[in-house]
Amino acid sequence: GACRCVKFSRTPGVDLLAFSEHMTYVHVVDCRDFSQVQSMRMGSGSRDVNVSGLSFSRDSSRLFVGTEASISEFAVDVVRRRIFGDSQLC
């Protein structure tokens, strides 16, 4: 799908890019080498939902994703992101 909302993490050393599609999916990309992408499906089951936006917290430890029905919160392990470049993205 088309990219609708793009945000970079705010904290130096975390180096993440998050972007949403219009429907259902949010992707988190490792900006150090752009080789890792984690895709997350919003909503439950096979039901598609409109993704209205996303944002990182000020310290980049959380990623918030807004849909037509709710706001989801995802933890970002900023300590491991700073120490180990190959850790889980979100």
C-alpha positions, 0 to 999 in steps of 0.5 A: 500500500501507499505510505501515508505517515512517516516519522523518524525517532527523536532520540539520537542513537535509536535510528528508527523510521516508522511509516504507516499504510492507509489501511492496516499496516505499520512498518518500522525500519532500521535507519542504520543500514535499511536492511531490517523492517518489522511490519505490524498489522493493526486491528484484529483478525482479518478485519482491515482498519484505517490507520490515522497516524503515528508518533514516537514519544519524546524519548523514542521509547514508545511508538503510538499508532492511531486507528479509527477505533483506538490508539496502540502503544508499542515499546521500543527497547532504546537501550538495546538499540543504542548498544546492539544494532541488530536487536528487535526493532519494536 
